[in-house]
Every structure is written in C-alpha cells, then in structure tokens.
Amino acid sequence: MLKAETKMPQKSVTVPVINRDTGMFRSIALPLVTHANGFSTNAYALSIAEMFGASIQGFAFAFDPLIPVTGPFETPPPALIDELLARSESEARANATAFERQAERTAVSVQTQIIPAGMSEAVHTFAATARSFDLSIVPQYKSEDSSLPNFAEVVLFESGRPLIVVPYIQHAAASLKRILVCWDGSRAAARAISDAWPILERAETVDVVTAGHENVVMELQHGLGQHFAQHGVNARLQALPVNDIDIANAILSHAADNNATMIVMGGYGHNRMREWILGGVTRTILRTMTVPVLISH
C-alpha cells in the first residue's frame, strides 16, 4: 500500500539483490480454472514461462460435488455419489488436458495434476503447494462468480511467494514494455521489488510512484533510484500527490494514462482472529485492476 503524507516521514528501505539473474523464475504454479478468464490466464502464464525459460505445473481441482438431499433424514444412494464424484474428476481431467493442448503451441514444459478438494479447501491446498515454486499466476477473483475460488487473496498471505494476478479483461500475452512499481518505503514494497527483479531487469521502462507530497516522497525515494541504477535498471521516480482515500484509484489511473503493462506492489492486510483481511488499497486494486499485478506480502 502506498501511504500519503505523514507527520514523521518514513526512512527509505534498502532492497537487497544478491546473486540474482534474469532467469530466476524457473517454476510457475498455475491453478487451472474453467471460468471465463481461465484460458487467458493460462495463455498469460505460458507467455511468462517462455520469457524466463520456466516450467509450469498446472493444478486442476476435482471439486467435491454438491449432493442433492430431498429430506432431512434421507441419504443419497451410493451410486449417485459415485457418479457425481466421477463427473467432477472427469471435468478436472478435461480441464488439465485442455491446458496441455494449449501449451503444445509453445515450447514451455508443462505438467498437470488432479487434486480432489472442496471449493474452500482448494485455495489453501494450492497456496501450500505454491511454496515450492518461484512464482504463482492466478486469475482475478470475481465476486459475482461463485464458481471461482479466491486464489489471489489466499495465495498472497499463505504461500510466502510472489504471485501475478491476471485481470479478467486481460487477453494479451505478457508484456514488459512499461512496469509501474508502487513504493512507500515499507517491508512489503521492498519484498515486492526484490521478487519482481527478473521482470524489472527485462523491462523497457520502469516507473516508480510514491503517494504523498514532494518532501515526503523525496525522503521515501532517497537512494532507491541509485539502487536501481547500480543494478542496471533505469527507473523514473514520480510522486502521486493524493490522500489515503484516492491512492488506489490514482495508481490505476496513472497506470492507464501511461500504458503500464504490469503493476508491482506489496500486499497488505490485517490479521483479525487469525484471518487475513486485505487492506483498502490492496483490495481496491485487486478488485478493479485493468493490468496484471505482481504482488508480494
């Protein structure tokens, strides 16, 4: 989250880059979903994998079926349960096969796996599995589509790995023409920059934006431009003079006005009763994003 002006300016955070190279994304985890943007999310993941010479492991979920019950004391016949389970597994296998065929048009090495799981269990299973991968790529969540689990939020907080969220309006392949980096001097923002470094090294243009008045922005961005330059990344540092309420919309407007092809940002949340709740800026961007977002927590 980008923070507006505060009374006590935050100190700039150093972003260490140790023994990194442009090919560090070696493995990508991808949930295979059947909603409207599933095909485009798969295609985007394949294009990222081609850029970095990465392999993709696709996970198709055989969701537990909804068992129809006609009365409070009636048990569905075992044959019906077996039929519904077989149908769910068949749909998952078809989904995995479709992705494998999609990947045949590329040089990317892919593998698929069928995982039986409940709808709510699937996202946690995927998040745990994603810890063994360099990067996850997931579709944007649509609240009006109850058939799609919210992979982005759970993977962000539970995987410990970076992820790229693909908006449901995205149909083009990945582009690194102009990357917009959100910087507020925080640990999460530093983590996101470090995780996104292979992308930043390849980007044609990098814009670093910080919300707040000029004096606060200069303090937060102090040393950051030099850090980028030392590692061969030519970044343009900019200020967004907005308040807390307008930060998310200002970021998205800036991205649209400057034809950004990806946003890099830290993910924020609050831990209430052991459940992560997204911060306002993070939630708004993930809900209304129009370009892919690489996000880390």
N, C-alpha and C positions, 0 to 999 in steps of 0.2 A: 504494500500500500504506500502511496506517496503521501507525505504529510505536508500540510500547509504550514505557514509561518508559526513558530512557537517563540515564547519569551527567551528560552535558553536554547540556542542553536545546537544541533547535534554535531558531534565530531564525525569527520569522514571516516569510513571504514575501509581498510585495505582489503583488496580482493586478491588473495594469493593464487598464482597459477604455476604449478610445479610439474615439470615433465609432461606437459600436455602436448598433444599433437593434433593435427587436423583430422585424424581418423579415429578419435576415441569412442565414437558411437559404433560399437561393434555388434550390439544385440538390442533388438527392439521387441517389446511385448505389446501385443495388439489384441483387444477383445473383439471378437467377430460378432457383430450385431446385425439384425435384419431390418432395423428401422430405416427411414427414408435416406439418411446420410451414411449408411453403412458402407455402400460401395465407394463413395467419395472419400470416406475416412481411410478405407483400405488403400485406395489409389494414392492418397497423400502419403501414407506410411511407406508404401513401396517407393515413391519418389525420394523420400528422405533416405531410405535404405540405399538406394542407388547412389546418392550423393556421397555417402560415407562408407560404402562398401560393407554395410551392415547386413546381418541376417534378421529375419522376423520369425517370431513364434506367435502363431495365431491361436487364440483360445475360444472355442465355440462351446457355449453352455447349453446343456440339455436341462432346461428348467423343469422343476417339479411341476407336474400338471395340476390344474385345479380340478379336484374330484367333486363331481356333482352329487349332492346329497338331497334326497327328496323328503326326508323326515328326520327328526332328532335322534331316533333310535335305529335308523336304517344304515347298514354298512354296504357300500358299493361292492358288487361282485368282484372277486379277484381277477376275473378275465378282463373286466373293464379297466381296472387299474393297470394291468399289464399292457393293455392296448394303448392307453394314454402315455405310459412310460416309453413304450416302443416308438410311438409317434414323436415324442419330444426328442428322443435320441436320433431318430431319422432326420428330423429338421435340423438338428445341430450338425449332423454329418453332411447334410446337403449344404449348409452354410460354410463348413470347412472346405468342402470340395469346390464350391464357387470361388472362394478366395484363392485356392491353389490354382484354379484355371485362370483367374485374374492375374496371378503372379507369373504365369507362363509367358506373358507378353514382355516380361522384364528379365534381367539377369540376376535378380535377387534370390538368394537361398531362403526358402520358407519351410516351416514345419507347422503342423496343426495338431491340436489336442482337444479331445472332447472331455468336458468336465460336467458331471451331474451336479446340480446345485439348485437351491431355491433362489428366487428372484433377489431377495435381500442378501443372501449368503454369497452370491456370485461376485459382487463387487469387492467384498472383503477377501475372498479367495484370490481374485485377480491381483489385488493390492499386495497381498503377501507374496505371490509369485513374482510380481514385478520387481521385488527387491533384488532379484538375481540378474536383472537386466540393466543396461546402461540408460535406457530411455523407454518410456511408455507413450503410446499415441492413442488417444481415446476420443470418441465423439462428444460434441457438446450435448449437454442434457437439456431436454425439452420437457418442461413441467406438465405440458398438456398431453404428453405421450407416456402413458403409464406402462407401456411395454418395454421401456428402456430404463435400465438401472442408471443411477447417477454415478458413473465411473469416475468422473473428474474430481469430485469433492473427496471421495473416499481414498482414491489413489494419491491425491495430493497430501493428505495427512497421515496415511498409513504405510505408504511404500518407502518413504525416505529417499526416493529417486525423482529426477525431473520428469515432467510429462509435457506433451504437446496436446492441447485441446483443439480439435478441428471444428470450426463452426458449421452449423447445418446448412449454411448457404455457400459453403466452400465447394467448388467443383474443379478448380485448377490444381495442377501439381505444385509441389513446394517451390518457393522462390526465395532467394536470399538477397534480393535486389536492395531492399531497404528495411533494416531491423530497428524497431523502436524499443529502447531499453528504459524501463521505469526505475529511477534511482532516488532513494530517500535516505541513504546512509545506513540503512538497517542491516541486521544479520541476514534476514530473508532475501533482501535485494542483492547483497553480496553473494549469497549462495546461488541465486538465480544466474547472476553474471558468470560465476565460475562454471556452473553446469552448462551454460549456453556457449561457452568459449569456442568450441569447434565451429558453431554456427557464426559467431561474431568474427572469427578469423577468415571465414569464407565470404562474408557479406560484402556487397559492393559499397553500401553506405550504412553507417550506424549513427542513429540519433539517440542521445541520452537526455531524457527530460526529467526535471525535478519540479514539483509543485511548491510554490511559495514566492515571497518577494525576493528581489535580486540579492540582497545581502545574505539571506538565509541560504539561497541556492548556491551562492559562491562558496559559502562555508561547507555545505554538504558535498559539493563537487570538487572541492580542493584536492588536488592530487589524482583525481580519477582520470582526467584527460591524459595526464602524464603516464599513468599506469597503462592505459590503452595503447598509447604511442610506443611505450617501451616494448610492447608485445606485438607491434606491427598492425594495430587496429586504429584506423583513422576515424575518431569519433567526434561528432559535433555536439557540444554541450548546450542545452537550452533550458529556459525557465518557463514554467506554466503558472502565471500569476492568478491562481484560483483559490477558493476556500475549500474546506473539507467536503462540503456537500457536492461540489461540482467536479471533484478530482476525476472520478471515473469517466464522466461524460467528456471532460476536457481531454483525457487521454485518447478516448475513442475518436473524438473529433480531430485531434492532432494526427492520429493515425490515418484517418480518411483523407484529410487535407494534404498530407504528404505522401500518399500512396504507399504506406507501410505494408510490407508483406508478412510481417510477423511482429508480435509484441513479446518482449521478455520481461517478466516481473516476478517479484516474490509473492508467495501466497500467505495470507494472514487469516487468523481465526482466533476464537476464544474457546477455552476448554471449560465447558459448563457441565457438571455432573458427568464427567468423563465422556462427553460427546462434543466433537468439534463443531463449532458454528462459524461459518465464514464471516469475515469482516466485510463491512459495507462496500468498499471499493472492489475487493476481490469478487464478491458476489455479483455486483453490478456488471463488471467486465465479463465474467463467465456467462452471465445470462444474455447480454446484449452484444457480445463480441461479433465483429464482422471479418476479422482476420485471425489466423491461427495464433494461439498464445502458448509460449513456453513458460511454464510456471514451476516454481520450486518452493518448498517450505523448509 
